[in-house]
C-alpha cells in the first residue's frame, strides 16, 4: 500500500482548552474519527448520536468477523470506488490501509491479513476496538450526547435535536455531519437529513441500495427447496450497455426472493445501473469455473445407463445440490439430456434480475452529498463551516474493508478541514459569524 503522507494519529491528546467548539453529529466511524482529529488538536468537541449508544452499525457489521480494510496495492484499492475513484484517492492518500492498520495498533488491537487479502483484528471482533476507541475519546475530553436526533440545521446555524426530554438547540463554531446513508435505518442511518440539506441548496444525489441483493422470479419449487443455500466456487459477470464486462469469482446465497452475498455485492453497482436503464438485467454465472467446456461435454456425453439424470450430472460434472437446481431452473422445459445444451448453460447460466432489494436491507447506500457540493476540506460550499463525512457522501465501494476505510479517511479529512476553518487562512481563530457563538 502507498504510505500515508500524514502519518497516524498520536495516542496522546492535548486537553481541550477554552476556545472554539465543534459539534460532530453521528457516532459511526466517520464521526468518531473526525472527533478524534479535533480533540487531538485541543478543540472542544461535542458528539451527538441519535441512538442510545454509538457505533451500532459498526458493531453489527463486525459480528461475522470485523473486516477493517484490505491489503491490496494502493491503485487497485482506489479503483474499488468506481466513479468516485479520483475523489476517494485524494482522501486515501492521507489515510490509506497501512495508516489505518497502524492506527488500530495504536489502540492496542493486533491485526492480521487473511487468505483473501482482507485485514481483521486478531480476535476478529469489533467490540474491543470500539471500546478502546471510545475510551481514548473520553480521555481526550470528547463529550458524548446520545439519543439526540438531528432534525434541522437552521438558517441561523443552530443544530435542532429531538431528545427524550423534548426538542433542544445547540450552537457550535463548526459542524461535522456524519449522518450515514440510508441502509439499516433501525441503527440510525435513515437518510432523514437529505431533504433539509437539499432545501438549503446542497447538491444531493438520491440514496440507492449498494452492496445489495436482487430479485429473481424463482419457480415455487426452487424457492422452497433452495432458499438460504450457499452457492460456492462460481464466477459471475455482467455486461453494460457499451459492452464492457465486469467479472468476479466468489460465492453468494440463494434467497427466497432472489440472490445476495459478497459476489453479488461486488457487482451491485453495475447491476443496479443496468436495471435503472433497462428495467431488468442479466447476471451471467459459470457454475463450473474450473472445468473446460470441451472436457465437460465429453464427460457428460458418456452413457448414463440406468442412473438418474441428477446422478449423471453429479458423477460426470460434479454438479449437485443448489447448482443442479439452478441448472434445472435455467433449462426449464428442456430435458437436460443434451450434453451440449447442459454445458452451455453450466458455463453461462443467465439469471434475469428484475429489481434491487429495498434500501433498508442493503449493506450500504449509494448517493448522498455530491463531492461537487464540497471543497477540498469536505466543507459544504453552500453552508460554510459545515463539513460532511462518511456514508452520507456520494460514493460507494464493495464489502471487503473498503467501506470502513473510506468512512475513516473521509472523517479524518472532515476533522482536519474543520480545524483549518477554525484557524483561518492566517492561522488565527475565526471570529463567530453568527450572534450566540456559532461560526456557521
Helices and strands as residue ranges (DSSP letters): E 21-25, H 29-40, E 44-48, H 56-61, E 67-70, H 74-79, G 82-84, H 85-92, H 97-106, E 111-113, E 118-121, H 127-139, E 143-145, E 149-153, E 159-163, E 166-170, E 174-177, G 185-187, H 193-199, E 204-210, E 214-216, H 220-226, E 230-239, E 245-254, E 258-260, H 262-266, H 268-278, E 281-286, H 293-300, H 309-317, H 321-331, H 339-347, E 349-356, G 359-361, E 364-369, G 371-373, E 386-388, G 390-392, H 402-423
